Amino acid sequence: MAIKCCKDCVPPTRYPGCHAKCEQYKAEKAKWEEEKAKARKDQAYTIYPSDFEMLACMHRPHKDKRHR
C-alpha cells in the first residue's frame, strides 16, 4: 500500500514542508513503514549450521592456470 493522501491535495493545503504538519500523512507514513519492516523481516534468511557445511562442500579451490 502506497501513501495516497497527497494525490489529490492541492494548494493552499499542500505546500513545501506540509508533510511535517499533516496528521493524515504521518499516519499513512507510519503504517507504510510498519508494512515495509514486516516485509523485510519476512524476507530475512536465517542461516543454520548445516548451511555452513553445505557451502564448505560447494567450495573448490580453482587451479592456477598460469602454472601448467
KEMAR-54383 format. One record per atom (N, C-alpha, C): residue number from 1; residue in one letter; chain; atom name; x, y, z. Coordinates in steps of 0.2 Angstrom, whole numbers, plus 5000, padded with zeros to 4 digits. Each point is the difference from the previous one (the first is absolute). Layout:
% KEMAR-54383
+-----+------+------+------+------+------+------+
: pos : code : unit : site :   xx :   yy :   zz :
+-----+------+------+------+------+------+------+
: NUM :    a :    A :   CA :    X :    Y :    Z :
...
+-----+------+------+------+------+------+------+
% end
This chain:
% KEMAR-54383
+-----+------+------+------+------+------+------+
: pos : code : unit : site :   xx :   yy :   zz :
+-----+------+------+------+------+------+------+
:   1 :    m :    A :    N : 5004 : 4994 : 5000 :
:   1 :    m :    A :   CA : 4996 : 5006 : 5000 :
:   1 :    m :    A :    C : 5004 : 5006 : 5000 :
:   2 :    a :    A :    N : 5000 : 5004 : 4995 :
:   2 :    a :    A :   CA : 5003 : 5007 : 5000 :
:   2 :    a :    A :    C : 4997 : 5005 : 5003 :
:   3 :    i :    A :    N : 5003 : 5006 : 5002 :
:   3 :    i :    A :   CA : 4997 : 5006 : 5003 :
:   3 :    i :    A :    C : 4996 : 5003 : 4995 :
:   4 :    k :    A :    N : 4993 : 5001 : 5001 :
:   4 :    k :    A :   CA : 4996 : 5003 : 4995 :
:   4 :    k :    A :    C : 4997 : 5006 : 5002 :
:   5 :    c :    A :    N : 5001 : 5002 : 5006 :
:   5 :    c :    A :   CA : 4996 : 5006 : 5003 :
:   5 :    c :    A :    C : 5002 : 5007 : 4996 :
:   6 :    c :    A :    N : 5006 : 5000 : 4997 :
:   6 :    c :    A :   CA : 5003 : 5006 : 4997 :
:   6 :    c :    A :    C : 4998 : 5000 : 4992 :
:   7 :    k :    A :    N : 4997 : 4995 : 4998 :
:   7 :    k :    A :   CA : 4998 : 5000 : 4992 :
:   7 :    k :    A :    C : 4996 : 5005 : 4998 :
:   8 :    d :    A :    N : 4994 : 5002 : 5004 :
:   8 :    d :    A :   CA : 4996 : 5005 : 4998 :
:   8 :    d :    A :    C : 5000 : 5006 : 5004 :
:   9 :    c :    A :    N : 5005 : 5001 : 5004 :
:   9 :    c :    A :   CA : 5002 : 5006 : 5004 :
:   9 :    c :    A :    C : 5002 : 5005 : 4996 :
:  10 :    v :    A :    N : 4997 : 5006 : 5000 :
:  10 :    v :    A :   CA : 5002 : 5006 : 4996 :
:  10 :    v :    A :    C : 5001 : 5006 : 5004 :
:  11 :    p :    A :    N : 5004 : 5005 : 4998 :
:  11 :    p :    A :   CA : 5001 : 5006 : 5004 :
:  11 :    p :    A :    C : 4993 : 5003 : 5001 :
:  12 :    p :    A :    N : 4999 : 5003 : 5006 :
:  12 :    p :    A :   CA : 5005 : 5002 : 5005 :
:  12 :    p :    A :    C : 5001 : 4995 : 5005 :
:  13 :    t :    A :    N : 4996 : 4994 : 5000 :
:  13 :    t :    A :   CA : 5002 : 4995 : 5005 :
:  13 :    t :    A :    C : 5006 : 4996 : 4999 :
:  14 :    r :    A :    N : 5003 : 5000 : 4994 :
:  14 :    r :    A :   CA : 5006 : 4997 : 4998 :
:  14 :    r :    A :    C : 5005 : 5005 : 4999 :
:  15 :    y :    A :    N : 5006 : 5000 : 5003 :
:  15 :    y :    A :   CA : 5005 : 5005 : 4999 :
:  15 :    y :    A :    C : 5007 : 4997 : 5002 :
:  16 :    p :    A :    N : 5005 : 5003 : 4998 :
:  16 :    p :    A :   CA : 5007 : 4997 : 5002 :
:  16 :    p :    A :    C : 5000 : 4999 : 5008 :
:  17 :    g :    A :    N : 5002 : 4994 : 5002 :
:  17 :    g :    A :   CA : 5001 : 4999 : 5007 :
:  17 :    g :    A :    C : 4993 : 4998 : 5004 :
:  18 :    c :    A :    N : 4995 : 4999 : 4996 :
:  18 :    c :    A :   CA : 4993 : 4998 : 5003 :
:  18 :    c :    A :    C : 5000 : 4993 : 5003 :
:  19 :    h :    A :    N : 5005 : 4996 : 4998 :
:  19 :    h :    A :   CA : 5000 : 4993 : 5003 :
:  19 :    h :    A :    C : 5002 : 5000 : 5007 :
:  20 :    a :    A :    N : 5003 : 5005 : 5003 :
:  20 :    a :    A :   CA : 5002 : 5000 : 5007 :
:  20 :    a :    A :    C : 4994 : 5002 : 5004 :
:  21 :    k :    A :    N : 4995 : 5003 : 4997 :
:  21 :    k :    A :   CA : 4994 : 5002 : 5004 :
:  21 :    k :    A :    C : 4994 : 4996 : 4999 :
:  22 :    c :    A :    N : 4999 : 4997 : 4994 :
:  22 :    c :    A :   CA : 4994 : 4996 : 4998 :
:  22 :    c :    A :    C : 5000 : 4994 : 5004 :
:  23 :    e :    A :    N : 4994 : 4999 : 5004 :
:  23 :    e :    A :   CA : 4999 : 4994 : 5005 :
:  23 :    e :    A :    C : 4998 : 4994 : 4995 :
:  24 :    q :    A :    N : 4997 : 5001 : 4995 :
:  24 :    q :    A :   CA : 4998 : 4995 : 4996 :
:  24 :    q :    A :    C : 5006 : 4997 : 4996 :
:  25 :    y :    A :    N : 5004 : 5004 : 4998 :
:  25 :    y :    A :   CA : 5006 : 4997 : 4997 :
:  25 :    y :    A :    C : 5005 : 4997 : 5005 :
:  26 :    k :    A :    N : 5000 : 5002 : 5006 :
:  26 :    k :    A :   CA : 5004 : 4997 : 5005 :
:  26 :    k :    A :    C : 4997 : 4993 : 5002 :
:  27 :    a :    A :    N : 4994 : 4999 : 5000 :
:  27 :    a :    A :   CA : 4997 : 4994 : 5002 :
:  27 :    a :    A :    C : 5001 : 4995 : 4994 :
:  28 :    e :    A :    N : 4999 : 5002 : 4994 :
:  28 :    e :    A :   CA : 5001 : 4996 : 4994 :
:  28 :    e :    A :    C : 5008 : 4998 : 5000 :
:  29 :    k :    A :    N : 5004 : 5005 : 5001 :
:  29 :    k :    A :   CA : 5007 : 4998 : 5000 :
:  29 :    k :    A :    C : 5002 : 4995 : 5005 :
:  30 :    a :    A :    N : 4997 : 5001 : 5006 :
:  30 :    a :    A :   CA : 5002 : 4995 : 5006 :
:  30 :    a :    A :    C : 4998 : 4993 : 4998 :
:  31 :    k :    A :    N : 4994 : 5000 : 4997 :
:  31 :    k :    A :   CA : 4997 : 4993 : 4998 :
:  31 :    k :    A :    C : 5004 : 4997 : 4994 :
:  32 :    w :    A :    N : 5002 : 5004 : 4995 :
:  32 :    w :    A :   CA : 5005 : 4998 : 4995 :
:  32 :    w :    A :    C : 5006 : 4998 : 5002 :
:  33 :    e :    A :    N : 5003 : 5003 : 5005 :
:  33 :    e :    A :   CA : 5007 : 4998 : 5003 :
:  33 :    e :    A :    C : 4999 : 4993 : 5004 :
:  34 :    e :    A :    N : 4994 : 5000 : 5003 :
:  34 :    e :    A :   CA : 4999 : 4993 : 5004 :
:  34 :    e :    A :    C : 5000 : 4994 : 4995 :
:  35 :    e :    A :    N : 4996 : 5001 : 4994 :
:  35 :    e :    A :   CA : 4999 : 4995 : 4995 :
:  35 :    e :    A :    C : 5007 : 4998 : 4997 :
:  36 :    k :    A :    N : 5004 : 5006 : 4999 :
:  36 :    k :    A :   CA : 5007 : 4998 : 4997 :
:  36 :    k :    A :    C : 5004 : 4996 : 5005 :
:  37 :    a :    A :    N : 5000 : 5002 : 5006 :
:  37 :    a :    A :   CA : 5004 : 4996 : 5005 :
:  37 :    a :    A :    C : 4998 : 4993 : 5001 :
:  38 :    k :    A :    N : 4993 : 4999 : 4999 :
:  38 :    k :    A :   CA : 4997 : 4993 : 5001 :
:  38 :    k :    A :    C : 5003 : 4996 : 4994 :
:  39 :    a :    A :    N : 4999 : 5003 : 4994 :
:  39 :    a :    A :   CA : 5002 : 4997 : 4994 :
:  39 :    a :    A :    C : 5008 : 4998 : 5000 :
:  40 :    r :    A :    N : 5004 : 5005 : 5002 :
:  40 :    r :    A :   CA : 5007 : 4999 : 5001 :
:  40 :    r :    A :    C : 5002 : 4994 : 5005 :
:  41 :    k :    A :    N : 4996 : 5000 : 5005 :
:  41 :    k :    A :   CA : 5001 : 4995 : 5005 :
:  41 :    k :    A :    C : 4998 : 4993 : 4997 :
:  42 :    d :    A :    N : 4994 : 5000 : 4996 :
:  42 :    d :    A :   CA : 4998 : 4993 : 4997 :
:  42 :    d :    A :    C : 5005 : 4998 : 4995 :
:  43 :    q :    A :    N : 5004 : 5004 : 4997 :
:  43 :    q :    A :   CA : 5004 : 4998 : 4995 :
:  43 :    q :    A :    C : 5007 : 4999 : 5002 :
:  44 :    a :    A :    N : 5001 : 5001 : 5007 :
:  44 :    a :    A :   CA : 5007 : 4999 : 5003 :
:  44 :    a :    A :    C : 5001 : 4992 : 4999 :
:  45 :    y :    A :    N : 5007 : 4998 : 4999 :
:  45 :    y :    A :   CA : 5002 : 4993 : 4999 :
:  45 :    y :    A :    C : 5003 : 4999 : 5007 :
:  46 :    t :    A :    N : 4999 : 4994 : 5003 :
:  46 :    t :    A :   CA : 5003 : 4998 : 5006 :
:  46 :    t :    A :    C : 5005 : 4994 : 4998 :
:  47 :    i :    A :    N : 5006 : 5001 : 5002 :
:  47 :    i :    A :   CA : 5005 : 4995 : 4998 :
:  47 :    i :    A :    C : 5001 : 4996 : 5006 :
:  48 :    y :    A :    N : 5000 : 4993 : 4998 :
:  48 :    y :    A :   CA : 5001 : 4995 : 5005 :
:  48 :    y :    A :    C : 5007 : 4997 : 4999 :
:  49 :    p :    A :    N : 5002 : 4996 : 5005 :
:  49 :    p :    A :   CA : 5007 : 4997 : 5000 :
:  49 :    p :    A :    C : 5001 : 4995 : 4994 :
:  50 :    s :    A :    N : 4994 : 4997 : 4998 :
:  50 :    s :    A :   CA : 5001 : 4995 : 4994 :
:  50 :    s :    A :    C : 5001 : 5004 : 4994 :
:  51 :    d :    A :    N : 4998 : 5006 : 5000 :
:  51 :    d :    A :   CA : 5001 : 5004 : 4994 :
:  51 :    d :    A :    C : 5007 : 5002 : 4999 :
:  52 :    f :    A :    N : 5004 : 5001 : 5005 :
:  52 :    f :    A :   CA : 5007 : 5001 : 5000 :
:  52 :    f :    A :    C : 5004 : 4994 : 4997 :
:  53 :    e :    A :    N : 4997 : 4994 : 5002 :
:  53 :    e :    A :   CA : 5003 : 4994 : 4998 :
:  53 :    e :    A :    C : 4999 : 4999 : 4992 :
:  54 :    m :    A :    N : 4994 : 5001 : 4998 :
:  54 :    m :    A :   CA : 4998 : 5000 : 4993 :
:  54 :    m :    A :    C : 5005 : 5004 : 4996 :
:  55 :    l :    A :    N : 5000 : 5007 : 5002 :
:  55 :    l :    A :   CA : 5004 : 5004 : 4996 :
:  55 :    l :    A :    C : 5008 : 4999 : 5000 :
:  56 :    a :    A :    N : 5002 : 4997 : 5006 :
:  56 :    a :    A :   CA : 5007 : 4997 : 5000 :
:  56 :    a :    A :    C : 5001 : 4995 : 4995 :
:  57 :    c :    A :    N : 4995 : 4995 : 4999 :
:  57 :    c :    A :   CA : 5001 : 4995 : 4995 :
:  57 :    c :    A :    C : 5000 : 5002 : 4993 :
:  58 :    m :    A :    N : 4996 : 5006 : 4999 :
:  58 :    m :    A :   CA : 4999 : 5003 : 4993 :
:  58 :    m :    A :    C : 5007 : 5003 : 4998 :
:  59 :    h :    A :    N : 5004 : 5003 : 5004 :
:  59 :    h :    A :   CA : 5006 : 5003 : 4999 :
:  59 :    h :    A :    C : 5005 : 4996 : 4998 :
:  60 :    r :    A :    N : 5003 : 5001 : 4994 :
:  60 :    r :    A :   CA : 5006 : 4996 : 4997 :
:  60 :    r :    A :    C : 5005 : 5005 : 4998 :
:  61 :    p :    A :    N : 5006 : 5000 : 5002 :
:  61 :    p :    A :   CA : 5005 : 5004 : 4998 :
:  61 :    p :    A :    C : 5001 : 4999 : 4993 :
:  62 :    h :    A :    N : 5001 : 5006 : 4996 :
:  62 :    h :    A :   CA : 5001 : 5000 : 4993 :
:  62 :    h :    A :    C : 5008 : 4999 : 4999 :
:  63 :    k :    A :    N : 5001 : 4996 : 4995 :
:  63 :    k :    A :   CA : 5008 : 4999 : 4998 :
:  63 :    k :    A :    C : 5002 : 5006 : 4997 :
:  64 :    d :    A :    N : 5006 : 5001 : 5001 :
:  64 :    d :    A :   CA : 5004 : 5006 : 4997 :
:  64 :    d :    A :    C : 5001 : 4999 : 4993 :
:  65 :    k :    A :    N : 4997 : 5003 : 4995 :
:  65 :    k :    A :   CA : 5001 : 4998 : 4993 :
:  65 :    k :    A :    C : 5007 : 5003 : 4998 :
:  66 :    r :    A :    N : 5004 : 5004 : 5003 :
:  66 :    r :    A :   CA : 5006 : 5003 : 4998 :
:  66 :    r :    A :    C : 5006 : 4994 : 5001 :
:  67 :    h :    A :    N : 4999 : 4996 : 5004 :
:  67 :    h :    A :   CA : 5005 : 4994 : 5001 :
:  67 :    h :    A :    C : 4998 : 4994 : 4997 :
:  68 :    r :    A :    N : 5001 : 4999 : 4994 :
:  68 :    r :    A :   CA : 4998 : 4994 : 4997 :
:  68 :    r :    A :    C : 5006 : 4995 : 4998 :
+-----+------+------+------+------+------+------+
% end
